[in-house]
Structures are given as C-alpha cells and as structure tokens.
Amino acid sequence: MEVVREGKDNKEKIFQLIFDNKDVGIKPVDIIRITGLSKEAVHNHLKGLMSEKRIYKNERKRYFPEISILNEFLAFSQLMAQNARLLIDREIMESAPDAELPGDIGKYPRLGLHEKLEMNIPDKIHSIGDIVKSFPWASMYFLRMVMGPILSEKYCSTHFGVKESLERCLFEFSNRIGGYITYIFLQAMYPLADPKLDSKDRSKLAKTLIEESISLEDLFEIFRYLITQLGLTGSDLNSGKYKELFELPQNNFKTLSKGLQNVYPNLYIAFENWWFHATNNSIAISSSWPASSSCLHEWEKKYLFKYGPCYYCRKCHRKSSRKLIKKKN
C-alpha cells in the first residue's frame, strides 16, 4: 500500500509541476531534474496523466494541463489562495483612502467590475519574456482595490480612534477573511449549466475549489504575521520566526482577546460562555458520580483548557470539582 500511495503522490507532484508551468509548458528532462524521479517513473506518470486526459503534449514535446473545467477550477482556486495572502497586511488595512500609497501602488487606479487592462503585446514574439513584459501587473491592481477599509461605507460606519490600531486590524482581518471565504463558497456554486455534469461532478468541482482556495494553515500563518506586525508576538518580522510561533505570552494573549472582545462583543462572549458553561456542566455531572461510586479514588489535579483546575481519578477516570476522600470499609 505504501508503494501505491507513493506512486500516486509522485504523479500528483508531476501534475502540479505541469500545472504551475501551464503558460510555457515543461519538458520531461526538467521534470526529472526538479522532482528527482527516475526517467522511467516520470515517463509512466506522464503516460498515466495523458490517459486520464489531465495533460497533453505539444509539438515541441512540452507538457501542458488539458483545458478542462476541473483544471479551470484548480487554476482559479490557486490564484485565489495566492491573493488571499495579499489581503492581510497592517499597512494595507490601515491606509486611508486619501493617504500616500506605499511603493508604486499609486500608479494603479481602482477599476470598475470586469474593467479590462490595457496590454501592448508585440506583433512578433521571440520569447516568453516578450509576453511577460507586455502584461500589466494584475496583482498591483488587486492590492489597490483592497487598500483601506474593506467594508462598504453604505452599510458600515466605523469609529476607530488613533490608539485603536489593534481593534481596527482585528476588525479588518475578520471581515476580509470572512468575506474571502464567503466569496469562495459562492464561486463553488457557480452556475455552469452543463448538462454533462451530474451532481457527483459538481460536488467534486466544488470540493476542489474550496479545498484549494481555503487553507486554514495558511490563514493561521497570515494571522501570526499580522499580530507580529502589531508587536504582540515578540518575534522579528523580517526573520520569519513568527512562522514557528504557536503560543503567545500571557499578557499578549490577554491584549488580543480584549481587542477582539471590543470589536465583536456578543460573538466573543457567546463562544467563551459556550465553552465555559459546557465544561462547567460536564464537571458538575461528572462530580456526582464519584460520591456514590465504590471506587477508592486516586485523585490527580488537572488543568482543563480555558477553564482551570479540577480533579481527575486515575482509577475510575471521573472528573470532580473537589477531591473526594472515601474511607476504606
């Protein structure tokens, strides 16, 4: 089974490599060099991918992903995931609409929906570089659109003070990530109106789009990047050590928690109380059993997540809010 799984993983790595080079294609010799796989293994995987109609080979013996709705969904998803990382940056989120924009972003105006970019493609193309030079930087237009407050002023008016940078950034982060996820969920249900696609096909396409567009691990890393920008991790942003940070100092955690509660008071209290009450009720129910049990308890003090201390019997595995002492008969 391990050999089969490894073969499948290698085939997917080769497909991803071809997909990443979808604009220029890739030769088998480069696949061998990059993956480190044998010539025979690469040949077999390429043959398999072609039989599955996932890739094709052109006259220059370069491999490309096939033009298919699944590959289009995959391309869309990966581009969305790439841009999701650009959403979260303190400087971008806190920029005022009339402020001086960082870098060259000021050269890129905000555009209307589906407004095309001007391109000057040369009549004769001698290399892929000729094409790349003629294309406008779509990512810069993307950044221009997400500068400053993300919510419509028509529906939301905020009143963050100059000393409330933490609250402002938490508010923007939550709304940007929430808006992004909502956008992806909506696109997963895009009306293709293709009679050849049944419910199973659409389910696969939706799953591909969601799983490839939304990486919780990436979003968590983006969050750690943001709170490092806010000076709440003690890490050097340029060193990239925030990527290795998975626990906050107590005071910094309290600062962030208070900031989140200030921005979303009802949501924060609702979730905090939900866990507190559920844990408290569980301990109360569990505590009634040891008192009537015949077990000669051996208690150990435990600290429950986000709750505090309780006692746990190593013998009967019951929890109790207090240490019950039973006398031997």
C-alpha positions as CSV (number, residue, x, y, z in Angstrom):
1,M,0.0,0.0,0.0
2,E,2.9,2.4,0.8
3,V,4.3,1.9,-2.7
4,V,0.9,2.6,-4.3
5,R,0.4,5.7,-2.2
6,E,3.9,7.0,-3.0
7,G,3.3,6.4,-6.7
8,K,0.1,8.4,-6.6
9,D,1.7,11.2,-4.7
10,N,4.5,11.4,-7.2
11,K,2.0,11.5,-10.1
12,E,0.2,14.4,-8.4
13,K,3.6,16.2,-7.9
14,I,4.3,15.9,-11.6
15,F,0.8,17.2,-12.5
16,Q,1.2,20.1,-10.1
17,L,4.6,20.9,-11.7
18,I,3.0,20.9,-15.1
19,F,0.1,23.0,-13.8
20,D,2.5,25.5,-12.3
21,N,4.1,25.9,-15.8
22,K,0.8,26.0,-17.7
23,D,1.7,29.1,-19.6
24,V,5.0,27.9,-21.0
25,G,4.9,24.1,-20.6
26,I,7.6,21.9,-19.3
27,K,9.9,19.2,-20.7
28,P,10.3,15.7,-19.2
29,V,14.0,16.4,-18.6
30,D,13.1,19.3,-16.4
31,I,10.5,17.3,-14.6
32,I,13.2,14.6,-13.9
33,R,15.6,17.3,-12.7
34,I,13.2,19.1,-10.4
35,T,11.5,16.0,-8.9
36,G,14.5,13.8,-8.7
37,L,12.4,10.8,-10.0
38,S,13.8,8.3,-12.5
39,K,13.3,8.7,-16.2
40,E,11.1,5.6,-16.2
41,A,8.9,6.8,-13.3
42,V,8.4,10.2,-14.9
43,H,7.5,8.6,-18.3
44,N,5.0,6.2,-16.7
45,H,3.3,9.0,-14.7
46,L,3.1,11.3,-17.8
47,K,1.6,8.4,-19.7
48,G,-1.0,7.9,-16.9
49,L,-1.9,11.6,-16.7
50,M,-2.4,11.7,-20.5
51,S,-4.6,8.6,-20.4
52,E,-6.7,10.4,-17.8
53,K,-6.9,13.4,-20.1
54,R,-5.4,15.7,-17.5
55,I,-2.4,16.8,-19.6
56,Y,-1.3,17.0,-23.2
57,K,2.0,17.2,-25.1
58,N,2.6,19.8,-27.9
59,E,4.7,19.5,-31.0
60,R,7.8,20.8,-29.0
61,K,7.4,17.9,-26.6
62,R,6.3,20.2,-23.7
63,Y,3.6,19.1,-21.4
64,F,0.6,21.3,-20.5
65,P,-2.5,20.8,-18.4
66,E,-5.6,20.0,-20.5
67,I,-8.2,22.6,-21.0
68,S,-11.0,21.2,-18.8
69,I,-13.5,22.5,-16.3
70,L,-11.7,20.8,-13.4
71,N,-8.3,22.4,-14.4
72,E,-10.0,25.7,-14.7
73,F,-11.5,25.3,-11.2
74,L,-8.0,24.4,-10.0
75,A,-6.4,27.4,-11.7
76,F,-9.0,29.7,-10.2
77,S,-8.5,28.2,-6.8
78,Q,-4.8,28.5,-6.7
79,L,-4.9,32.1,-7.9
80,M,-7.4,33.0,-5.2
81,A,-5.3,31.3,-2.5
82,Q,-2.3,33.3,-3.7
83,N,-4.1,36.6,-3.5
84,A,-5.7,35.8,-0.1
85,R,-2.3,36.2,1.4
86,L,-2.1,39.8,0.0
87,L,-5.3,40.7,1.8
88,I,-3.7,40.8,5.2
89,D,-1.1,43.5,5.9
90,R,-1.2,46.1,8.5
91,E,-0.1,48.9,6.2
92,I,-2.7,47.9,3.6
93,M,-5.5,47.6,6.1
94,E,-4.8,50.9,7.9
95,S,-4.3,53.0,4.8
96,A,-6.7,55.9,4.5
97,P,-8.3,56.4,1.0
98,D,-6.5,59.7,0.5
99,A,-3.2,58.7,2.1
100,E,0.1,58.5,0.2
101,L,0.2,54.9,-1.0
102,P,3.3,52.7,-0.5
103,G,5.6,51.7,-3.3
104,D,4.2,52.1,-6.8
105,I,0.6,51.3,-5.9
106,G,-0.5,54.9,-6.5
107,K,0.1,54.3,-10.2
108,Y,-2.7,51.8,-10.4
109,P,-6.2,53.3,-10.2
110,R,-9.2,51.5,-8.8
111,L,-11.1,49.9,-11.6
112,G,-14.7,49.1,-12.2
113,L,-16.0,45.5,-12.2
114,H,-14.5,43.4,-15.1
115,E,-12.8,46.5,-16.5
116,K,-10.1,45.3,-18.8
117,L,-6.4,46.3,-18.6
118,E,-4.5,47.9,-21.4
119,M,-2.0,45.5,-23.0
120,N,0.7,46.1,-25.6
121,I,1.5,42.6,-27.0
122,P,4.2,42.8,-29.7
123,D,3.4,41.6,-33.2
124,K,6.2,39.1,-33.1
125,I,7.0,37.1,-30.1
126,H,10.6,35.8,-29.7
127,S,10.4,34.6,-26.2
128,I,8.0,34.2,-23.2
129,G,9.8,37.3,-21.8
130,D,8.3,39.4,-24.6
131,I,4.8,38.4,-23.4
132,V,5.5,38.9,-19.7
133,K,6.8,42.4,-20.3
134,S,3.7,43.5,-22.1
135,F,1.3,42.3,-19.4
136,P,0.2,44.8,-16.7
137,W,0.7,43.7,-13.1
138,A,-2.8,42.4,-12.2
139,S,-1.6,41.8,-8.6
140,M,-0.9,45.6,-8.2
141,Y,-4.5,46.4,-9.2
142,F,-5.7,43.8,-6.7
143,L,-3.7,45.5,-3.9
144,R,-5.1,48.9,-4.9
145,M,-8.6,47.6,-4.5
146,V,-8.1,46.2,-1.0
147,M,-6.3,49.3,0.4
148,G,-8.0,50.8,3.4
149,P,-11.4,49.8,4.9
150,I,-12.8,46.7,3.1
151,L,-16.5,47.2,4.0
152,S,-18.9,49.4,2.1
153,E,-19.4,52.8,3.8
154,K,-23.1,52.5,2.7
155,Y,-23.6,49.7,5.2
156,C,-20.9,50.1,7.8
157,S,-19.5,53.2,9.5
158,T,-16.5,52.6,11.9
159,H,-15.2,54.9,14.6
160,F,-11.7,53.6,15.4
161,G,-9.5,56.1,17.3
162,V,-5.9,56.7,16.7
163,K,-5.0,54.5,19.6
164,E,-7.2,51.6,18.5
165,S,-4.9,50.1,15.8
166,L,-5.3,46.6,17.3
167,E,-9.1,46.8,17.2
168,R,-9.0,48.2,13.6
169,C,-6.7,45.4,12.4
170,L,-8.7,42.6,14.1
171,F,-11.9,44.1,12.6
172,E,-10.3,44.2,9.1
173,F,-8.8,40.8,9.4
174,S,-12.1,39.2,10.4
175,N,-14.1,40.9,7.7
176,R,-11.5,40.2,5.0
177,I,-11.1,36.5,5.8
178,G,-14.9,36.2,6.3
179,G,-15.6,38.0,3.0
180,Y,-13.0,35.9,1.2
181,I,-14.5,32.6,2.5
182,T,-18.0,33.7,1.6
183,Y,-16.8,34.7,-1.9
184,I,-15.2,31.2,-2.4
185,F,-18.3,29.4,-1.2
186,L,-20.3,31.4,-3.7
187,Q,-18.0,30.7,-6.6
188,A,-18.1,27.0,-5.8
189,M,-21.7,27.1,-6.7
190,Y,-21.2,29.0,-10.0
191,P,-24.0,28.1,-12.5
192,L,-22.1,26.1,-15.2
193,A,-25.4,24.9,-16.7
194,D,-23.6,22.0,-18.4
195,P,-26.0,19.0,-18.9
196,K,-23.0,16.6,-19.0
197,L,-22.1,17.4,-15.4
198,D,-24.2,15.5,-12.8
199,S,-24.4,16.1,-9.0
200,K,-21.3,14.0,-8.4
201,D,-19.3,16.0,-10.9
202,R,-20.4,19.3,-9.4
203,S,-19.7,18.0,-5.9
204,K,-16.1,17.2,-7.0
205,L,-15.6,20.6,-8.6
206,A,-17.0,22.5,-5.5
207,K,-14.8,20.4,-3.2
208,T,-11.7,21.1,-5.4
209,L,-12.4,24.8,-5.4
210,I,-12.9,25.1,-1.7
211,E,-10.0,22.9,-0.6
212,E,-7.5,24.5,-3.0
213,S,-8.7,28.1,-2.2
214,I,-9.0,27.9,1.6
215,S,-6.0,26.7,3.5
216,L,-6.6,27.1,7.3
217,E,-2.9,26.6,7.8
218,D,-2.1,29.5,5.5
219,L,-4.7,31.7,7.1
220,F,-3.3,30.9,10.6
221,E,0.2,31.9,9.3
222,I,-1.3,35.1,7.9
223,F,-2.8,35.8,11.4
224,R,0.5,35.3,13.1
225,Y,2.1,37.6,10.6
226,L,-0.4,40.3,11.4
227,I,-0.1,40.1,15.2
228,T,3.7,40.2,14.7
229,Q,3.3,43.4,12.8
230,L,1.3,44.7,15.8
231,G,4.2,43.8,18.1
232,L,2.3,41.2,20.1
233,T,4.5,38.1,19.5
234,G,8.0,39.3,20.5
235,S,9.2,37.9,17.1
236,D,11.2,39.7,14.4
237,L,9.0,40.1,11.4
238,N,11.9,40.0,8.9
239,S,13.4,36.8,10.3
240,G,10.2,34.9,9.6
241,K,10.3,33.4,13.2
242,Y,6.6,34.2,13.5
243,K,6.0,31.1,11.4
244,E,7.4,29.0,14.2
245,L,5.3,30.7,16.9
246,F,2.3,28.7,18.2
247,E,1.9,30.1,21.7
248,L,1.6,33.7,23.0
249,P,2.9,35.2,26.2
250,Q,0.0,35.6,28.7
251,N,-0.2,39.4,28.6
252,N,-0.1,39.5,24.8
253,F,-2.9,36.9,24.6
254,K,-5.0,39.0,27.0
255,T,-4.4,42.1,25.0
256,L,-5.5,40.4,21.8
257,S,-8.5,38.8,23.5
258,K,-9.6,42.2,24.9
259,G,-9.2,43.7,21.4
260,L,-11.4,41.0,19.8
261,Q,-14.0,41.4,22.6
262,N,-14.1,45.1,22.0
263,V,-14.7,44.6,18.2
264,Y,-17.1,41.6,18.4
265,P,-18.5,41.7,22.0
266,N,-21.6,39.4,21.5
267,L,-19.7,36.9,19.4
268,Y,-16.8,36.8,21.8
269,I,-18.9,36.4,24.9
270,A,-21.2,33.8,23.2
271,F,-18.2,31.5,22.3
272,E,-16.4,32.0,25.6
273,N,-19.5,31.2,27.6
274,W,-20.4,28.3,25.4
275,W,-17.2,26.5,26.3
276,F,-17.3,27.7,29.9
277,H,-20.8,26.5,30.5
278,A,-20.4,23.2,28.7
279,T,-17.2,22.5,30.7
280,N,-18.8,23.6,34.0
281,N,-21.9,21.5,33.4
282,S,-19.8,18.4,32.4
283,I,-17.8,18.7,35.6
284,A,-20.9,19.1,37.7
285,I,-22.5,16.0,36.2
286,S,-19.2,14.0,36.4
287,S,-18.8,15.2,40.1
288,S,-22.0,13.5,41.2
289,W,-20.7,10.0,40.2
290,P,-17.6,9.7,42.4
291,A,-19.5,10.4,45.5
292,S,-21.7,7.4,45.0
293,S,-19.1,5.2,43.4
294,S,-17.4,2.3,45.2
295,C,-14.0,3.4,43.7
296,L,-11.3,4.2,46.2
297,H,-10.3,7.3,44.2
298,E,-6.8,8.3,43.4
299,W,-7.0,12.0,42.6
300,E,-4.8,13.9,40.3
301,K,-5.0,17.7,39.8
302,K,-5.7,18.6,36.1
303,Y,-6.0,22.0,34.4
304,L,-8.7,22.0,31.8
305,F,-8.3,24.1,28.6
306,K,-9.6,27.6,29.2
307,Y,-11.3,26.6,32.4
308,G,-8.9,26.0,35.3
309,P,-8.2,23.2,37.9
310,C,-10.3,20.1,38.6
311,Y,-9.6,16.6,39.9
312,Y,-9.3,13.5,37.9
313,C,-9.4,10.0,39.3
314,R,-6.7,7.8,37.8
315,K,-8.8,4.6,38.6
316,C,-12.3,5.4,37.5
317,H,-11.5,8.2,35.1
318,R,-14.1,10.6,36.6
319,K,-13.7,14.3,37.0
320,S,-14.7,16.2,40.1
321,S,-14.6,19.8,41.2
322,R,-13.2,18.8,44.5
323,K,-11.1,16.0,45.9
324,L,-13.5,13.4,47.5
325,I,-11.9,11.2,50.1
326,K,-13.6,7.8,50.6
327,K,-12.8,5.8,53.7
328,K,-12.0,2.1,53.4
329,N,-14.6,-0.2,55.0
